Amino acid sequence: MKIAILGGGSLGLLFSYYLSLKHDVNLYTRTQEQSDLINDQGLHMIKAGKDETARKVVAAPIYAWQGLEELTIVAVKQYQLADLMSDIKAKTSGSILFLQNGYGHIQLLSELTPAAIYIGSVEHGAVRASGNTVFHNGEGVTRAAVFNGDADLLSHLSFSLASEFPIKLESDYQEMLIKKLVVNSVINPLTATLQVKNGELIRNPSYREIFSQLFEECALVLELNNKDEYFQNLKAVCEKTADNHSSMYKDLENGRKTEIDAILGYLLELSARKNINAPLIHNYYHCIKGKEHEREGA
Amino acid sequence: MKIAILGGGSLGLLFSYYLSLKHDVNLYTRTQEQSDLINDQGLHMIKAGKDETARKVVAAPIYAWQGLEELTIVAVKQYQLADLMSDIKAKTSGSILFLQNGYGHIQLLSELTPAAIYIGSVEHGAVRASGNTVFHNGEGVTRAAVFNGDADLLSHLSFSLASEFPIKLESDYQEMLIKKLVVNSVINPLTATLQVKNGELIRNPSYREIFSQLFEECALVLELNNKDEYFQNLKAVCEKTADNHSSMYKDLENGRKTEIDAILGYLLELSARKNINAPLIHNYYHCIKGKEHEREGA
């Protein structure tokens, strides 16, 4: 099928490469320079040191997007989504898959009336090395669930890519997003503040103490019923990615804006709305905001 | 008068230099090497680029101390004090001045029966460059108060050094120590965790938010009546030392043990004893403990 991918960041490039193995992909980037680069020199995906070039990806600047593809995958960061929503609302005729972290974007989706809306949660490790090159460092899965409409297109996509790039269908988008949100809320701010790899949060006895406390606060604010299941999942991700630096750690290191607003910012708002005291969420939200501020000033 | 100084760290060296301008100082160091170095090459104090050599300091290893001096100044870290207490109890015949940070050491003093016990709180910036060299980077005062006995010796000491190295007499040792404890509890762990200079805690709007929250928790645990006075003092110290790295920041940077147990460790115990919830004190205590653990493991 014809698939549009909005956003040429690490996820946009990663999805463009893998989906182009079986589909026609139009990749829409923020800048003309990036789409020229991809059209001239190809899109490269490097995995385990092996450089693969995508064949059927056509790139264009995002203002050229007309919403005619059967499926549009929105692969921009949550903080970039608001600017794009009026365009998405006006143009999309097919179905849409949203890949943002956090939960705050869900409230924007009720305005939309496409064929179907899907929600995705990506568990791959990917780093953009340049405008046309992405490293696929951590093999994982993409989880996806129906938000609105029927699941046919999503099932078809999942089936078509089963061996190359697994897309696992989930029944409950809320649970799926919240699970990821908990992982991101604990691992990202702690590793970025303490400047450690993910595994240190459970290996170092003092950091493990903080890790548990911050999780408890997230569980309280999110009113998790099956708390222990979420904690086991959080620990499992920490163990599996023990030697990695989290995306927030790397964002700060590279002077990029982080996703803190979509993650702890969302929980902070939620705690205020529910009138729940959340001192550690408040603290780590401001630790990361402060670090962003330092880098802006520098 | 004859004065003993126990401990050859930055404060021990600083006090030895200045007190030797008017008194006979015996400096007792942990190692024989350090006392040999001082006796061979003199004790150097460097201020504003000018290298001054002390004249009347005689150094010896601490096991040679017999407690015969009129005044003994205990200039070791709080975490080194417990090991020294039985010696201090058995040997001291004169008066004693304790210079430790924190508040936990106060409970050890009731065992002692010297002529008088004084409590000091040092507001100088000093860095030990080598076993016989100290930089006096930040000119301040030493505050001191009576814990037990009469004030005569302390007044005499203060008077003798008025122009070179001010010692300001305070009426209430508790208030004096708690004021310093609040400053150390907020500035030290935050700057060491966030890896910033002192001034950033009030300049950066996000860090200022954390700074206020941690202060509030300390005020709650310490049951401060005149909270605002302590907060104004805390901010004033932050402004005055804006371009400095805190001692805890430097301790971690140089792989040394920090004074976290004497500072937030004490508040954490106090909060448990009073059954007060103190999530940020708990958090920052474990941040610093975790960083110490990282360095031990490295």
Interface residues (C-beta under 8 A of the other chain):
Chain A: T193 L194 Q195 V196 E200 N204 P205 S206 Y207 E209 I210 Q213 E217 P279 L280 H282 N283 H286 C287 K289 G290 K291 H293 E294
Chain B: T193 L194 Q195 V196 E200 N204 P205 S206 Y207 E209 I210 Q213 E217 P279 L280 H282 N283 H286 C287 K289 G290 K291 H293 E294
